[in-house]
Amino acid sequence: MLDPKIAKLMQGLSEKEQIMFLSEYNSNRKNPTLGIILCITLGFVGVHKFYLGSVLDGMSVLFFSVITAFILGIIFSIWDVFFIAGKIKKKNYETAQKIKDNIIMLRS
């Protein structure tokens, strides 16, 4: 089911544009379930950060995790497991907004 905020973004688009939007959105959106699984299983090395496209954050977690014998990485992943779904939802909304902006630019 489509997030209501994403559905609202589609308002004002023609049927053809909505199809383009959904196609592009579905191929670029991040899956919250996968994000949580990555955070729980490989979060201690920052894999969930890389999944979100936050390369610098991922590298920071990896670095601090390695130099502290993975203790800080484990703490970071426990902390992030509570917030990863919200971060993914925000990232998906930003992606949807960019897609809509690109579609509107193509109208010209």
URLINFEN-V63906 format. One record per helix or strand of 2 or more residues. SS is the DSSP state (a for helix, b for strand). FROM is the first residue (numbers start at 1). TO is the last residue. If there is no record, write none. Layout:
SS | FROM | TO
SS | FROM | TO
This chain:
a | 4 | 9
a | 15 | 28
a | 32 | 45
a | 47 | 51
a | 55 | 67
a | 71 | 80
a | 84 | 106
